Amino acid sequence: MVCPVCGCDDAIILKNKEISSKSKEIREFLLKCEDCGSVYKERLTQENPKPFRLIISEHEDTHKVSIDLYPDEQLHVGDFLMSELGEVKITSLELPDEKRVKKAVASDVKTIWASSEEIPARFGVSIDLHGKVASFKCETERDYKIAVDDIIKIDKYIARVHVIKTEERKTTKGYAKAKVIKRVYAKPVKFNHYDYDLTKFIVSFKPLQ
């Protein structure tokens, strides 16, 4: 909002009111320029929110809902939205031609794909048994931390974590929270003590491969 007399964009709001409209949100301001003291009016117009298609994944399950957004709202993969099923994280934006993009204006989007932030984190654990692999799926609290070099117990195995694969990369040092972990790789150790037991978090496992 620029003063029509001197061009200064610093102003004091004296009054503001909302003007009713079915399709748009219109707000009128009475402003006083901080530089020259001129008083002037300015209007801001924004289209009212509209429903957009939202598909939320909860591990193997998906839910089709709608979410109200401003048509000119900028959306990015990684953004968080509040839906009727709670907080979700955008994982992909689908355009009308079925192309997937990482950012777009809401009005250009056919479907918003997202993952729920309200459910337990699920990640894989692979134990390398010198030619065979014991593979498990675990569910924990989303902020549960696992670090490289942790000694874990899972089922009948005690193993040292040597690689953590997250949504972004593989790491051989540091730690990650369960909500971003895709898979934990570990190798058996010969002693019996361990830092924590993941056995109670197992939701499925695969036979030795």
Sequence and secondary structure as in RCSB ss.txt:
>XXXX:A:sequence
MVCPVCGCDDAIILKNKEISSKSKEIREFLLKCEDCGSVYKERLTQENPKPFRLIISEHEDTHKVSIDLYPDEQL
HVGDFLMSELGEVKITSLELPDEKRVKKAVASDVKTIWASSEEIPARFGVSIDLHGKVASFKCETERDYKIAVDD
IIKIDKYIARVHVIKTEERKTTKGYAKAKVIKRVYAKPVKFNHYDYDLTKFIVSFKPLQ
>XXXX:A:secstr
   TTT    EEEEEEEEE  SSEEEEEEEEEETTT  EEEEEEEEE  EEEEEEEEETTEEEEEEEEE TT EE
ETT EEEETTEEEEEEEEE TTS EESEEEGGG SEEEEEESSS EEEEEEEE SS EEEEEEEE TT EEETT 
EEEETTEEEEEEEEEESS EESSSEEEGGGEEEEEEEE SSS  SEE GGGEEEEE   
